[in-house]
Amino acid sequence: MSFHEVRFPASLSFGSTGGPERRTEIVTLANGFEERNSPWAQSRRRYDAGVAMRSLDDVEALIGFFEARQGQLHGFRWKDWADYKSCLPSAAVAYDDQEIARGDGVGRVFQLVKIYRSGLQSHVREITKPVAGTVRVGVAGDELQEGVHYEIDTATGLVTLAEVPAEGAAVSAGFEFDVPVRFDTDRVQVSVASFRAGDVPNVPVVELRV
């Protein structure tokens, strides 16, 4: 699958609408009870890139980006302004934001993850598109230095430590990240007259499994 490691202009995605989508299959039994099941282990996010268009210059930038991706053909990065950090949106990224693994005395390559918690329940989301220069990593409560103690692959979200962490040692990380997406249409329709009247184009974007 072709993916371009380029981010949709963040100034244009700011103000867009969208968020996570789940797929739940519900069967209502004869006695009125329900059986619910989900074939998806992870949610899939959808956005509308057209909502944030504020001027014809924005539309020109959108069309240029759309043409460079050849419509739905190539994936790209998207900044979800509602969820783009390992910490709270108002907080600064820290190396101990998320515990991504525990050392087993053998492995030294770990996947970045973000854990969503509510009450006693939690959900682990793999982060595959961290933003370069924002990733901070720690082991057993001590922050490490990128390029010396670890390397980060910003195309996959894999952290490679220089040394194998001790068994049971907590491996933690903090980061900003993008969502891998593609356009969910091969057509962008814009009317200059209607756009000036407040009718913005509809440009759906959908998350990719990578």
N, C-alpha and C positions, 0 to 999 in steps of 0.2 A: 504494500500500500504506500503510495507516494505521500510524503508529508514534508512541507516546507517549514523549517525552523525560523519562522518569522511571525511576529505578533501583529494582529489586527490593531490599527492605531488606537491606543488607549483613550485618546481624547474623543474618539468616535464611539467607543463602547461604553463610555461613561454616560449613564442615563438610560441605557438600554434595559429592556425587561427580560426576565428569564429566571431559570433556576432548575433544581433537580426534579426529575420525573421518575416515578416507579411504575412497574407493571404488576398488578395484583389480579390474580384470577379468583373469582368468588363464585361459589356454588351454593345456592340456597336449598337446603334439604326440605323434605316434605313436612318435617316437624317444626320448621321455621328457623332452625339453627343454620349456621353457615360453616362452610369449609373454605379457608383462604390459603392460597399458595402463590408464591412469586417465582417465576423462572429466572429472574435477574438477581444476582448476588450484589451487584452495584447499581446505583441509580445512574440515569443518563440525563445530562443537562441540555436544555434548549434555551435559545435566546432569540431576540429579534433585533438585528443590527440596524434596522431602519428607524426605530423609534428615536434614537439619539441624533439623527440628522438635523442640524439646525440651520444650515445654509446650503446654497448650491455648491460652494466650495467643498463642503463635507460630502455631498453627493458625488462630486468629481473624484474625490479621494476614495470613496467606496467603490466606484466603478473601476478605477485603476487597480485597486486591490483585488476585486472580483475577477477582472480579466487576467491578472497575473496568476491567479490560482486556477484559471480556466473553469470557473464555475464550481461544480461539486468535485472536480477531478483531484485536486490536491488539498490536503488538510493544512491547518495552520494553528497558531496559538491565539488564545482569547483570554483577556483579563476579565475575570468575573469580579466586579468591584464589591460585590456582597460577600465574597469568600475567596480571598487570594493570599491569606497568610496562615502560618502554622499557629498563630496566636489570635487574640481578639483584634478586630480591625483598629482599635484605638491604641493598641500596645505595640511596642517595638519587638522585632524578632529577636529571640534569644536561643542559645544553643540547647537549652533544656526544655523547649516548648513541647516537644513530642518524644516519647520513648518509642523508637522505631524497632528495637530488637534487644535481645539479651545475648551476650556472648556465649558460645558453646565450646570455646577453646580450639576451634578449627576454622570456622568461616571468618572472612574479613570483608565480604561484600554484602551490603544491606540496602534494601529498597526503602526510599522515603515513604512515609505514610502520615496521614492525618487521622486522628481518632476523634469521632463525634460522640459525645456522651449526653445522656439524659436519664437521670435517676440511676437505676442499676443497669441500664442497657447501654451498649456502645456499638459503634460501627466503624470499621477500619477501611479507609479509602487509600488506595495506592496513588502516590503522586509521581507522575512520570515526566512532568515538564516544569521542573524548578527554574526559577529565574537566576541567571548567572550573576554571581557577585553577592547574592543574598543568603546563601546556604551557610549555616553555622552548625558545627558538629561537636559533640562531647562524648566522653567515655568515662563512666564511673564518677560523674560529677565534675570532671575537668574538661575545659574547652580545649579543642585541638586547633591547629593552624592549617588552613587549606594550602595545598602544595607541599607541605612538609609531612603532616600526619595523615592526610587523606586527600583523595581526589573525588570530584563530583562530575558525573556525566549528566549534563543538562538536557540531553535528548531522551534519557531513559529514567532518570531519577535514582540511579544506582550510586551509592557511596562506597568507595573502596578505601579501606584503612591501610596504612603502611604496616601496621602490626596487628596481629590477631588479638582481639580483646580477651581478657581472662574469662573463664567460664562463669556465667552469672552476672557479669558486669553489664550495666545498663548502657546502651548506645542511644544517644538522644540527638535531636536535630531541630533546628528552626530554619524557616525559609519562607520566601514568597514563591508563588507558583502560578502557572497558566493552565488553562483547560485545552486539551487537544480537540479541535473541532473541524468541521467543514461546512460550507454553505449547503443548505438543504433545499436548494433550488438552482436551476440552470438559467434563471431569467430574473433580471432586475428591470422593473418598469417604473419609470419616473415621468411625471407630467410637470413641466416647469410651472404652468399656471396653477395646478392644484397644489403643488408643493408650497408655493408662495401663499396659498390660502390656508395652509396648515395641514394638508393631507400628505403625510410622509409615506415613503415607499415601505413595503413589507419585504424584509430580507431575513428569512429564517436561517438560523445557525444551529447545528446539532453536534453534540459531543461524539468523539470517536473512541472506539476501544483500541488502544495501542499497547 
